[in-house]
Amino acid sequence: MYYHRSIEDCWGQAAEQFLVLLLTGPRQVGKTTLLEHLCEAKRRYVTLDDFSLRTLAREDPALFLQRFPPPVLIDEIQYAPELLPYIKISVDRHKKPGAFWLTGSQQFQMMKGISESLAGRVAVINLLGFSAQEKLQQKSSLPPFLPTAAVIKQRAKSSSKTDVQTVYENIWYGSFPALATGQIRDRALFYSSYTQTYLQRDVRDLAHVGNLETFTRFLKACAARTGQMLNVSDLARDTDVSVMTAKNWLSILVAGFQVYLLQPYLSNITKRLYKTPKLYFLDTGLCSYLTEWSSARTLAAGAMAGALLETYVFAEILKSWWHRMKFPSLYYYRNKEGREIDLLILQDGVMYPVEVKKSATVQRDWIRIFSTLNRFAENTGPGAVVCLSPDMLPLDESNTVIPVGYI
């Protein structure tokens, strides 16, 4: 059974405006399924996972496009970047919107080729696993998350349960469609296979990794640090690799949409580039598997329960934007005393603070740190504390407690 995605109507609008559309994201999140569902009858589908077609695309891209003229959907375009200049020639000649639909699961070489060949012609759209609303088969086109009364009211109408058991089951299983739909019931086998496929296909394509066991250890060490400020030196030491190798491997995880590095908020934009980011895994199920939590119940009671709840909320907020083809300015804030705001959403010159708490008992001092934002030039908008409370509650005139299920 097909599960509708929030991005569907936005994709149709983009296809009417751009000559080329590129859908990127990690493997197994439903990119091909989505686009096959949206394909009109005349659009052909071709995958570069087929080695013979991949060879043709690399060695004779002109002939490839003669065999598969637009409108066409080309899957896994990163395997044949040689096609991109020829796609440029084709779209410049015919100028038909939506002529080429492309998918890709790596960003390194692919995005370099895209920027050089298709600048100004391509819309790049990111897709992650199912959001909470998509799992519930909600077809409504909800606005991206902001902690404003209007947005929260709309999202509350399609909210999911906020009890501890349900929340941590969602975290433990993750957002990959094969698990969410019940197509695959053996979670451990799925993540074991996914990890091996990722290592064998993507990692070896993107970097010269001499020992995959060492990279696996590095991957697990990153998972153990989700929701934390990233100390690359400690990460390198714990996995017995050099700092430069750790930085290179981190860039591979970012390029493959496995992790997201959230930058700190500073008034000086240039300084943000040199400060310590926070690391988040983009799928909490994979993160839970790598950190070896055997069940949702043990995870909820374990040492990583808070970090994985924060990771889950961050990923859901990111999906709410990416799946509407919008790219938010997201940061975290940490002052000199070490007090932190988990997430700042910067929109139209207004900062919206968001805290995440693993508690159902509301405390007013959760938002005390929000007042420190008054020192910045940007205005401070409504804030929120996302927690396990079953109900939405006001903390003061501008800040609200929001159940996890509303995200």
Order of alpha helices (4+ residues) and beta strands (2+ residues): alpha-beta-alpha-beta-alpha-alpha-beta-alpha-beta-alpha-beta-alpha-alpha-alpha-alpha-alpha-alpha-beta-alpha-alpha-beta-alpha-beta-alpha-alpha-alpha-beta-beta-beta-beta-beta-beta-beta
